[in-house]
């Protein structure tokens, strides 16, 4: 049983220690512990990190996409609004869960490598 990488945890949303237990109870609620290996997820609180990275990444992607759309096609404002809403409605839930899983796995790895006394 090898530990998965942060990227594997971010993509599969599985336990950062065993790689088989589920990380989430529902959409963004973390389980108290892994149902397979018993790792407590309560000590891996990552706060607002996922929101920060999601806002930063999606800001560049969506605004950049709108600039490209304007330069290529010059659509009316309502097309920009539809594009903006659709892009954010699709990408926000995906990126939040991705970054939350990634940061939990990264915190687990760093804590596992340097346990506090
Ligand atoms: Zn586990």
Boltz pocket constraint, residues with backbone or C-beta under 6 A from the ligand:
constraints:
  - pocket:
      binder: B
      contacts: [[A, 15], [A, 16], [A, 17], [A, 18], [A, 19], [A, 20], [A, 21], [A, 34], [A, 35], [A, 36], [A, 37], [A, 38], [A, 39]]
      max_distance: 6.0
